Amino acid sequence: MTFHSKLLATTAAAMLAMSGVAFADNHAMTGPNGEALAETQEFTYRVLDEHSSTDPGLVEDVSGSEIVRDLFEGLYNQDKQGNLAPGVAVSHEVSDDGLTYTFTLRDDAKWSNGDTVTAGDFVYAWRRAASPELASPYSWYLGLMSVENIDAVIAGEAEPETLGVTAIDDTTLEVTLSEPLPYFPQMVTHSTTFPVHQPTVEEHGDQWTHPENIVSNGAYVLTEHVPQERSVREKNDMYWDAENTIIETVTALVINDENQALTRFLADELDRTEIPAGQFPRLNEEYPEATVVAPRLCSYYYMFNLREDAPDWLKDDRVRKALSLAVDREIITENVTAGGQIPAYNFTPGATAGFEVPDIEMASMAQQERNARAQELMAEAGYGEDDTLSVEILYNSSDAHRSIAVAISQMWKQTLGVEAELANQEWNTYLEARSNGDFEIARGGWCGDYNEASTFLDLMDSESGYNDSKYVNPQVDQLLAEAKTAEDPTENYMQVEQAIAEDQPIMPIYHYVVNYMMDPALVPSWPLGNVQQNWYSKDLYFVADE
Amino acid sequence: MLAYIVRRLAVAIPTILILVVISFVLMYAAPGGPFNSERPVPPEVMANLEAKYGLDQPMWRQMVTYVWDVVTRFDFGPSFQYTDRTVNDVIAQGFPVTLTYGMWSAVVAMVVGVSLGVAAAVRQNSVLDYMAVGITIGAQALPNFVMAPILVLIFTLWLGWLPGGGWNGGQWEYVIMPVIALSTSYMASIARITRSSMLEVLNSNFIRTARAKGLPMRRVILRHALKPALLPVLSYLGPAMVGMITGSVVVDIIFSTGGIGQFFVNSAFNRDYAVIMGITLLVGVLTISFNLIVDILYAWIDPKIRY
């Protein structure tokens, strides 16, 4: 909704209030906390790129998941704070050994064609997501959930029917795990676990997600999709909680260029867009009510290549530590990214549920002390005025990454006399170089798949496919393995973080935040407290102007 | 003439096959693949994906299968990135968008460019001529990635007359800015080519004869001078037309039109092999066709040319 229509809405709201009408169209006139609502409830937002899919089994990107969360509903949702909220499931029970979860489903959940959503729909969806035929790029997520037999099913060694998920009856779903996973219920808020409508999938094949074919069970139905241009979803009257769903229409517009998106936001064509890097301070001053900052479960870091064939200096932990100490994170977050990012001295963001940031020595030092210590370490490692170190920083082509790399190379040069060369590569080439170990220092960014520290720290496991540093520390491996089944893994996570601080296989730089330009009428309902930034259009609404 | 056309078409087929081979080789030489991501998929899943899209086959076989499917079923394969779309879907959706604003751009560029060029040539060294030359140099020098955002600032943010982007099924208000941004530099080139070739023609003997006969200036220009003066414009127009109707990445990205140029660039970044091939072939076929059309038009305009 635009600023202009809000004005009209206010007038209309005032008139309706006088005549004592409580409902406009078919949504409530007041928000969940009794706020007066704007008359037009249409949400239009910008997405950077066309989403990969709206098939829950296949979707792999953020903007696709946002749409899928509106179109489909899984066992659980997240509320404004990121806590579990009932979805198709109303409750669950765990067996004493922690291996069996029994979910009780609501009996009034409907597909958009009127069919009832049953436990069987989940069984079908999970088997499908795991099956080699679908070849979902996200089937590993079910592996992360430790669903029984998942690895064999993905590899094609076992039939999908052997997967540890069973429909006891229409409203009872039983999931068997291969090992206890204390945070398992959090994981069923993820789109890969959402149900799909078997008759529709079987009738239309790959094209079942087209607007004319799709049958979904979420608060919205897909009504229009023009790839690379727009995707429109409208309120689903069959949804069990349609009565409390306020936003009528949600439109995602693909706008590749962030500055164009900003112009269109300012021209009232959009209700939400991302703030281009470095522009936060200016926009915050000019439009304080429309700029929004909230922490996110993502970390920005540099990784060191610890492979056998990498240059020797990389294997010297004094050098890695010195390089890390010499980076003034506050200059980067205040002057380079300048959007309220949080300087990072450890890997897992402090906002992660149940995670306690340990006392990392470096975090409590002043930058001068850090620099002095860094110089000592470099001298110990044998580098000085006569013998300067040259390093190469690899990053994927982007202005924001380049600015950070330039700042860091300057800090290294000034404090340590280290010569850093910058190398940027196009995304796919960069990923290939990183996983092949074809780098010295490379940029990394990681966002949590679920709200628990293991989604970050598992990267440090020597066996992890995402451990591009090839960091090997048996003690870390053991701590992480124990954490999987521990009643309270907090202590393990703190020790792993200390080990990272000691060994510096990676150098954390900052924790991301979200920076939005947002229609001030939408801000009150936006789930800023949900650190995964999982938002559901059904919980959003535009308040009326005061 | 007919024999000539048949001969040209016969040459086109091996040309396109060579295009397929070179594109395939270059595409596979680029590092990474369509299923690369920051979270590398487990080897089993990668194997499933490659099997699903036939990427586990040797390259020559993939190439043969590809050509076979295209020739026998006009099937350009599925998009690897957008799993519920085929390449045919992608082109069917993006190409009409590009074709629409491309054709309008061609019309605008031609009409404005030729008029400006003729006017400047006829009134050589007048204020009008200097203005026309000034405008065309300016328009040629101003890149469209600079002009497009400026247009949006003026017409969307300040004046509020036009939407700042999108396509919306091709309503006129969504088409205007893409057409201005795309046509301006083509228009300038056409104007400059027209002007110089018109000047040359105006100084030739047959025009002097026509004027000596006492024909009115308007008739001399429209009837006698324009046709030969347009020959160089025509040879420029062949590749320019292809450039316009296959779209501009800049226009697609700045105005978020959903046109084919955007798909082309994104498919290259995503290593969406089938979409890259599909659009490359489309551009290839269009280039060959337009060059042929231009050559035929040549013969029609200039009786001296015989095939």
Boltz contact constraints between the chains, C-beta under 6 A:
constraints:
  - contact:
      token1: [A, 53]
      token2: [B, 83]
      max_distance: 6.0
  - contact:
      token1: [A, 58]
      token2: [B, 83]
      max_distance: 6.0
  - contact:
      token1: [A, 132]
      token2: [B, 48]
      max_distance: 6.0
  - contact:
      token1: [A, 135]
      token2: [B, 48]
      max_distance: 6.0
  - contact:
      token1: [A, 135]
      token2: [B, 49]
      max_distance: 6.0
  - contact:
      token1: [A, 135]
      token2: [B, 52]
      max_distance: 6.0
  - contact:
      token1: [A, 137]
      token2: [B, 41]
      max_distance: 6.0
  - contact:
      token1: [A, 139]
      token2: [B, 45]
      max_distance: 6.0
  - contact:
      token1: [A, 140]
      token2: [B, 42]
      max_distance: 6.0
  - contact:
      token1: [A, 154]
      token2: [B, 44]
      max_distance: 6.0
  - contact:
      token1: [A, 154]
      token2: [B, 45]
      max_distance: 6.0
  - contact:
      token1: [A, 155]
      token2: [B, 44]
      max_distance: 6.0
  - contact:
      token1: [A, 206]
      token2: [B, 84]
      max_distance: 6.0
  - contact:
      token1: [A, 207]
      token2: [B, 84]
      max_distance: 6.0
  - contact:
      token1: [A, 209]
      token2: [B, 84]
      max_distance: 6.0
  - contact:
      token1: [A, 226]
      token2: [B, 258]
      max_distance: 6.0
  - contact:
      token1: [A, 227]
      token2: [B, 93]
      max_distance: 6.0
  - contact:
      token1: [A, 228]
      token2: [B, 258]
      max_distance: 6.0
  - contact:
      token1: [A, 228]
      token2: [B, 262]
      max_distance: 6.0
  - contact:
      token1: [A, 229]
      token2: [B, 167]
      max_distance: 6.0
  - contact:
      token1: [A, 229]
      token2: [B, 258]
      max_distance: 6.0
  - contact:
      token1: [A, 254]
      token2: [B, 256]
      max_distance: 6.0
  - contact:
      token1: [A, 255]
      token2: [B, 256]
      max_distance: 6.0
  - contact:
      token1: [A, 256]
      token2: [B, 253]
      max_distance: 6.0
  - contact:
      token1: [A, 257]
      token2: [B, 253]
      max_distance: 6.0
  - contact:
      token1: [A, 257]
      token2: [B, 254]
      max_distance: 6.0
  - contact:
      token1: [A, 260]
      token2: [B, 254]
      max_distance: 6.0
  - contact:
      token1: [A, 263]
      token2: [B, 152]
      max_distance: 6.0
  - contact:
      token1: [A, 263]
      token2: [B, 157]
      max_distance: 6.0
  - contact:
      token1: [A, 263]
      token2: [B, 164]
      max_distance: 6.0
  - contact:
      token1: [A, 264]
      token2: [B, 164]
      max_distance: 6.0
  - contact:
      token1: [A, 266]
      token2: [B, 157]
      max_distance: 6.0
  - contact:
      token1: [A, 267]
      token2: [B, 156]
      max_distance: 6.0
  - contact:
      token1: [A, 267]
      token2: [B, 157]
      max_distance: 6.0
  - contact:
      token1: [A, 267]
      token2: [B, 164]
      max_distance: 6.0
  - contact:
      token1: [A, 269]
      token2: [B, 164]
      max_distance: 6.0
  - contact:
      token1: [A, 428]
      token2: [B, 32]
      max_distance: 6.0
  - contact:
      token1: [A, 428]
      token2: [B, 36]
      max_distance: 6.0
  - contact:
      token1: [A, 428]
      token2: [B, 271]
      max_distance: 6.0
  - contact:
      token1: [A, 429]
      token2: [B, 31]
      max_distance: 6.0
  - contact:
      token1: [A, 429]
      token2: [B, 32]
      max_distance: 6.0
  - contact:
      token1: [A, 431]
      token2: [B, 36]
      max_distance: 6.0
  - contact:
      token1: [A, 432]
      token2: [B, 31]
      max_distance: 6.0
  - contact:
      token1: [A, 432]
      token2: [B, 32]
      max_distance: 6.0
  - contact:
      token1: [A, 435]
      token2: [B, 40]
      max_distance: 6.0
  - contact:
      token1: [A, 465]
      token2: [B, 40]
      max_distance: 6.0
